[in-house]
Amino acid sequence: MSKKRVRAPDWKEMRRYRALELKREGWTLEEIAEALDVSTRSVKKWMKAVREEGEIGLQARPHLGAPPRLPAEELALLPELLAAGAEAYGFRGEVWTSARIAVVIEWEFGISYHKSHVSRLLKALDWTPQKPVTHATQRDEKEIERWRTEVWPELKKRRATKAG
């Protein structure tokens, strides 16, 4: 069973600074790469960053990702728009799903999102879509039970007599 190494969040940055120390001690790029278990190309890149930017060039830079397509101001308006209800947007029934909200975002802001991403946006707003009801709200349980106990057995009898 192998043990995972636990590393500090900035271990890569520390490795780059160690490479610089080794370079200053007179190590070759190849020796540094072997000692730090990296490619020579990486070490060359780090040394170039030091030449061009100074030691600050070795610092870790956060990966911010792509900027959001829906600005925060517009995203903040979404709960207010949804408060009007699903039927106000032409949907049948007052149930909000991520897919329906994606449609509303496209209509209101002109930005297309996949329904899975819409749920992440809603989570950031601390707003959850309602799950669709699995059966119709107009469903009459008494009538369904009557059909099962009276109508269906009668239909089965007719079918059995026709087949016989």
FENWO-V562875 format. One record per residue. N is the residue number from 0. PHI is phi in whole degrees, 0 to 359 (* if undefined). PSI is psi in degrees with one decimal (999 if undefined). D_FIRST is the distance of its C-alpha to the first C-alpha in whole Angstrom. Layout:
n: (N,N)
phi: (PHI,PHI)
psi: (PSI,PSI)
d_first: (D_FIRST,D_FIRST)
//
This chain:
n: (0,1,2,3,4,5,6,7,8,9,10,11,12,13,14,15,16,17,18,19,20,21,22,23,24,25,26,27,28,29,30,31,32,33,34,35,36,37,38,39,40,41,42,43,44,45,46,47,48,49,50,51,52,53,54,55,56,57,58,59,60,61,62,63,64,65,66,67,68,69,70,71,72,73,74,75,76,77,78,79,80,81,82,83,84,85,86,87,88,89,90,91,92,93,94,95,96,97,98,99,100,101,102,103,104,105,106,107,108,109,110,111,112,113,114,115,116,117,118,119,120,121,122,123,124,125,126,127,128,129,130,131,132,133,134,135,136,137,138,139,140,141,142,143,144,145,146,147,148,149,150,151,152,153,154,155,156,157,158,159,160,161,162,163)
phi: (*,272,264,278,281,264,238,294,303,254,297,291,297,298,296,294,294,296,299,295,301,297,298,292,278,100,289,279,300,294,294,297,300,293,295,263,58,227,278,298,301,297,297,300,297,294,292,295,299,294,298,276,241,85,299,299,293,267,292,291,244,293,266,275,80,288,292,297,284,259,302,303,296,287,298,294,282,303,302,294,294,289,296,294,99,294,292,296,260,90,275,271,91,268,246,264,242,300,296,294,295,300,295,297,300,294,295,280,242,72,240,263,233,287,301,293,288,301,296,292,298,293,296,297,273,60,231,247,288,281,278,298,288,283,225,296,290,278,302,254,299,295,293,296,296,300,298,295,273,251,286,299,301,294,297,296,297,299,296,294,288,292,289,274)
psi: (124.5,145.8,137.4,139.4,131.5,124.0,152.3,152.0,-27.1,30.1,-31.5,-39.6,-43.8,-36.7,-39.4,-41.5,-36.0,-38.3,-40.6,-41.8,-46.4,-39.4,-42.1,-24.8,-3.3,8.7,150.8,163.3,-39.5,-39.5,-41.6,-45.9,-43.5,-43.1,-34.9,1.0,49.2,174.4,154.9,-34.3,-41.0,-44.4,-41.6,-42.2,-41.3,-41.8,-34.1,-41.3,-38.5,-42.9,-41.7,-34.9,-9.2,-172.7,-24.6,-22.4,-13.4,-7.6,149.7,140.6,130.6,145.1,106.4,-20.8,-177.7,148.2,147.5,140.9,-30.4,110.2,152.3,-35.9,-41.5,-38.1,-37.2,-23.7,-18.4,-48.6,-35.6,-40.4,-40.9,-23.0,-22.1,-20.4,153.2,-35.8,-25.8,-23.0,9.8,7.6,152.0,120.4,151.1,46.8,127.2,126.8,163.9,-37.6,-42.3,-40.9,-35.3,-39.9,-43.7,-42.0,-41.8,-42.3,-45.1,-38.2,-7.3,23.6,128.5,127.0,148.3,148.9,-31.1,-37.4,-32.1,-39.6,-32.6,-40.7,-43.5,-35.1,-39.3,-29.1,-2.9,41.1,128.7,137.6,153.0,146.4,139.8,146.0,138.6,-16.7,162.5,142.4,-21.3,-1.5,130.8,100.0,-37.7,-42.7,-37.2,-44.2,-41.2,-43.7,-43.2,-39.7,-28.4,-53.5,-49.4,-46.4,-36.5,-41.9,-39.4,-39.5,-44.3,-43.4,-40.4,-38.9,-34.1,-38.7,-29.7,999)
d_first: (0,4,7,10,13,16,19,22,24,26,24,25,29,28,27,30,32,30,31,35,35,33,36,39,38,39,35,36,34,32,31,30,28,26,25,24,22,25,28,31,33,31,32,36,35,35,37,40,39,40,43,44,43,42,39,39,38,35,34,32,34,33,33,35,35,39,41,42,45,46,47,47,50,50,47,49,52,50,50,53,54,52,54,57,55,54,57,59,57,58,55,56,55,54,50,48,45,43,44,48,47,46,49,51,49,50,54,54,52,52,48,46,43,41,40,37,38,41,38,37,40,41,38,39,43,41,43,42,43,45,43,46,47,46,50,53,55,58,57,59,57,61,62,59,59,62,62,59,61,65,64,61,63,66,65,63,66,68,65,65,69,69,67,69)
//
